[in-house]
């Protein structure tokens, strides 16, 4: 006997089940995409709000720190050394913050380094030799840096000729202005071979170079925070440089009634001798780097401002930059903003 033919109703029921399963699968797929997109958008919005809040906390801490620095500048007649008390300007200051948020501020005297925009070929070559380069390498490095940063400089070597940059891949030009960052050295002929490995990693020479010079322009090195390279290039021998550093760190005794820093070059001459040259030095901080760190859990916001103290600087000189203050037009702001950098370290994105 032959089996009965399949029922058309059974075929239709199977087709409906397959169709329903396909629709459920498709709906689940789109629902998953919707959830992932919504989670991403909510995460972005949450991080944007968190960054805005921490940014406000950081700028408030910066303004409070500058107020403290301004007080020291007026009371002590200038900012000379962090031992005056302005190295940690928020110490003892009851700055209101949200629960769970911590704020830390550190002030560094940038003018303890050599001002790179003011160094000529002899000083750059001498610095290179001090950092361990051979005389020929140091001279070539000095020529390369000047060819990159100064339009009027005439390069004396083929390797440092700024016209060579047009033949590189990609082609570019020497900007003819001071370095904007130490990372820019990766684009400078000769310098990139000395400051970076073939894999593009910074060398110890670059770290030593960055610790010795400042990218900012200021008229004199502060003797109260002068780095060894600045003291050596000024003509001080090793014994004289050690005396200055020991005086600044309190390792040698000070005359009764004198602070732990030089108030004038005359005091330094008393320590070293009247014949020791101190040209290019001062006893005032000419350039300050203020680092603000605001933490909330695993999220950190970093604000770095580089400022030049300017006693009684009027607002029209550009000393009241956007984001720092919005005072009246007659406000005499005692600092000029040279650089401002913001960076946020966010909580890692959770995996779904």
C-alpha positions in Angstrom: 0.0 0.0 0.0 1.2 3.5 -0.8 1.6 6.0 2.1 -0.9 8.9 2.0 0.4 12.1 0.4 1.7 14.8 2.7 -0.9 17.2 3.9 -0.7 20.8 2.6 -1.7 22.0 6.0 1.3 20.4 7.6 3.6 22.1 5.0 2.1 25.5 5.7 2.5 25.0 9.5 6.2 24.2 9.0 6.7 27.2 6.8 5.1 29.5 9.4 7.4 28.1 12.1 10.5 28.7 9.9 9.3 32.2 9.1 8.7 33.0 12.8 12.1 31.7 13.8 13.7 33.8 11.1 11.9 36.9 12.3 12.8 36.3 15.9 16.5 35.9 14.9 16.4 39.1 12.8 14.7 41.0 15.6 17.3 39.7 18.1 20.1 40.8 15.8 18.7 44.4 15.4 17.9 44.5 19.2 21.5 43.6 19.9 22.8 46.4 17.6 20.4 48.9 19.2 21.6 48.0 22.7 25.3 48.2 21.7 24.7 51.6 20.0 22.7 53.0 22.9 25.4 51.8 25.3 28.1 53.5 23.3 26.1 56.8 23.1 25.4 56.7 26.8 29.0 56.0 27.5 30.2 58.9 25.3 27.7 61.3 26.9 28.6 60.1 30.4 32.3 60.6 29.7 31.7 64.0 28.1 29.9 65.2 31.2 32.6 63.7 33.5 35.3 65.4 31.5 33.5 68.7 31.6 33.0 68.4 35.4 36.7 67.5 36.0 37.8 70.2 33.7 35.9 72.8 35.7 37.5 71.4 38.9 41.0 71.6 37.3 40.5 75.2 36.2 39.2 76.2 39.6 42.3 74.7 41.2 44.5 76.5 38.7 42.9 79.9 39.5 43.2 79.2 43.2 46.9 78.3 42.7 47.6 81.4 40.7 46.0 83.5 43.5 48.4 82.0 46.0 51.3 82.6 43.6 50.2 86.2 43.2 50.2 86.6 47.0 53.7 85.3 47.3 54.8 87.5 44.4 53.5 90.6 46.2 54.5 89.8 49.7 58.0 88.5 49.0 58.7 90.8 46.2 58.8 88.1 43.6 58.8 84.3 43.1 62.3 83.0 43.7 62.2 79.4 44.9 59.6 76.8 45.8 60.9 76.8 49.3 59.1 80.1 49.8 56.0 77.9 50.0 54.5 78.1 46.5 55.7 74.7 45.3 52.5 73.2 46.6 50.1 76.2 46.5 47.0 74.3 47.7 48.7 73.1 50.9 46.7 74.5 53.8 44.1 75.9 51.4 40.6 74.6 52.0 39.5 74.3 48.4 36.0 72.9 48.1 35.7 69.8 45.9 33.0 67.2 45.3 33.0 64.0 47.5 35.3 61.4 46.1 37.3 63.9 44.1 40.9 64.7 44.9 42.9 67.7 43.5 46.7 68.0 43.4 48.8 70.9 42.2 52.5 71.0 41.6 54.4 74.1 40.5 57.8 73.8 38.8 60.2 76.5 37.9 60.7 76.1 34.2 63.3 78.9 34.2 65.8 76.7 36.0 66.5 75.2 32.5 68.2 76.9 29.5 65.8 78.8 27.2 66.2 76.9 24.0 65.0 79.7 21.7 67.9 81.9 23.0 70.7 79.4 22.5 73.0 80.0 19.6 75.3 77.6 17.8 78.2 77.7 20.3 75.8 77.1 23.3 73.9 74.3 21.5 77.2 72.6 20.5 78.5 72.9 24.1 75.3 71.4 25.4 75.5 68.5 23.0 79.0 67.7 24.1 78.0 67.9 27.8 75.2 65.4 27.1 77.8 63.0 25.6 78.0 63.7 21.9 81.3 64.0 20.1 82.3 67.5 19.0 81.4 66.9 15.3 78.0 65.4 16.2 77.2 68.2 18.6 78.2 70.9 16.0 76.0 69.2 13.4 73.1 68.9 15.8 73.3 72.6 16.6 73.3 73.4 12.9 70.3 71.2 12.3 68.3 72.7 15.1 69.0 76.3 14.0 68.2 75.5 10.4 64.8 74.1 11.6 63.9 76.9 14.0 65.4 80.1 12.4 64.7 81.3 8.9 67.7 83.5 8.8 70.1 80.7 9.7 72.4 79.6 6.8 73.2 75.9 7.1 76.8 75.0 6.5 76.2 71.3 5.9 74.3 69.3 3.2 72.7 67.0 5.8 71.1 70.0 7.6 70.1 72.0 4.6 66.4 72.8 5.1 65.7 72.4 1.3 66.3 68.6 1.8 62.9 68.3 3.6 61.0 68.9 0.3 62.5 65.6 -1.0 61.5 63.5 2.0 58.4 61.3 2.2 56.2 63.0 3.0 57.7 66.3 1.8 57.6 69.1 4.3 59.4 72.3 5.2 61.4 73.7 8.1 58.9 75.9 10.0 61.4 78.6 10.9 60.0 79.1 14.5 60.9 77.7 17.9 60.0 74.0 18.6 56.4 73.5 19.7 57.2 70.2 21.5 60.1 67.8 21.9 58.3 65.3 19.8 58.8 67.6 16.8 62.5 66.6 16.9 61.5 63.4 15.2 61.1 65.5 12.0 64.4 67.3 12.2 67.3 65.9 10.2 70.3 64.7 12.3 68.3 65.2 15.5 65.9 62.4 14.8 68.8 59.9 14.4 70.3 61.0 17.7 67.1 61.4 19.8 65.1 58.4 18.5 65.9 54.8 17.8 65.2 53.2 14.4 61.9 51.9 15.9 60.9 55.5 16.8 61.5 55.2 20.5 63.1 58.2 22.4 66.7 57.7 23.5 68.3 58.7 26.8 69.9 61.6 25.0 66.4 63.0 24.3 65.4 62.7 27.9 68.6 64.4 29.0 68.1 67.1 26.5 64.6 67.8 27.6 65.7 67.9 31.2 68.3 70.6 30.4 66.3 73.0 28.2 62.9 74.7 28.1 61.0 75.3 24.9 59.9 78.7 26.2 61.6 82.0 25.8 62.7 83.8 29.0 65.5 86.3 29.6 67.5 84.6 32.3 68.0 81.4 34.2 66.9 81.4 37.8 69.9 80.7 39.9 67.7 79.3 42.7 66.6 76.3 40.5 69.3 76.2 37.9 70.1 72.8 36.4 73.7 71.5 36.2 73.7 72.1 32.4 72.8 75.8 32.8 75.5 76.3 35.4 78.1 74.5 33.3 77.4 76.4 30.1 77.6 79.7 32.1 81.3 78.9 32.8 81.1 77.6 36.3 83.4 74.7 37.1 82.2 71.6 38.8 83.0 72.8 42.3 81.2 76.1 41.8 78.2 74.4 40.4 78.0 72.0 43.4 78.2 75.0 45.8 75.1 76.5 44.1 73.1 73.3 44.1 74.1 72.6 47.8 73.0 76.1 48.7 69.7 75.6 47.0 69.1 72.3 48.7 70.2 73.5 52.1 73.2 71.1 52.3 75.5 74.0 53.3 74.9 76.5 56.0 73.4 79.9 55.3 74.2 83.2 56.9 72.0 83.9 59.9 68.7 85.6 58.9 68.9 84.7 55.3 66.4 82.4 53.5 67.2 79.1 51.8 67.6 80.8 48.4 69.4 83.7 46.7 67.6 87.0 46.9 70.1 88.7 44.6 73.1 87.8 42.4 75.3 89.7 45.0 74.5 86.9 47.5 75.6 84.3 45.0 78.8 86.3 44.3 79.5 86.3 48.1 79.3 82.5 48.0 81.3 81.9 44.8 83.6 85.0 44.7 83.3 88.3 43.0 85.2 87.2 39.9 82.9 84.3 39.0 80.7 85.3 36.0 77.0 85.1 36.5 75.9 86.6 33.2 72.5 85.2 32.0 71.3 84.4 35.5 68.8 86.0 37.8 67.2 85.1 41.1 63.6 85.3 40.0 61.4 82.6 38.4 60.7 83.8 34.9 58.6 80.8 33.7 56.4 78.5 35.7 54.9 75.2 34.9 51.7 74.5 36.9 50.5 70.8 36.8 46.9 70.2 38.1 45.6 66.6 38.5 42.0 66.0 39.4 41.0 62.4 40.2 37.6 60.8 40.6 37.9 57.1 41.0 39.9 55.7 38.1 39.4 58.8 35.9 42.0 61.5 36.0 42.1 65.0 34.3 45.4 66.6 33.8 45.8 70.3 33.2 49.3 71.8 32.5 49.7 75.6 32.2 53.0 77.4 31.5 53.0 81.0 32.8 55.3 83.9 32.9 55.0 86.0 36.1 54.3 89.6 35.1 54.1 92.1 38.0 51.1 94.3 37.4 50.5 93.1 33.8 47.4 94.8 32.4 44.7 92.8 30.7 45.3 94.3 27.3 48.7 92.7 27.1 47.1 89.4 26.6 47.7 88.2 30.2 44.0 87.3 30.7 43.5 84.3 28.3 40.2 82.6 27.7 39.5 79.8 30.1 41.6 81.3 32.9 39.6 84.4 33.9 36.9 86.6 32.6 37.4 89.7 34.7 36.8 93.3 33.9 38.8 95.0 31.3 40.8 96.9 33.9 41.9 93.7 35.7 45.7 93.7 36.1 46.5 89.9 35.8 49.9 89.1 37.2 50.6 86.2 34.8 50.9 85.7 31.1 49.8 82.4 29.6 52.4 80.8 27.4 50.9 77.3 26.9 47.9 75.3 28.1 47.5 71.5 27.7 44.6 69.3 28.8 44.5 65.5 29.0 42.0 63.1 30.5 42.5 59.5 31.4 39.2 57.7 31.3 38.0 54.5 32.9 38.5 51.6 30.4 35.4 50.8 28.3 33.6 47.7 29.8 33.3 44.8 27.4 29.8 43.5 26.7 
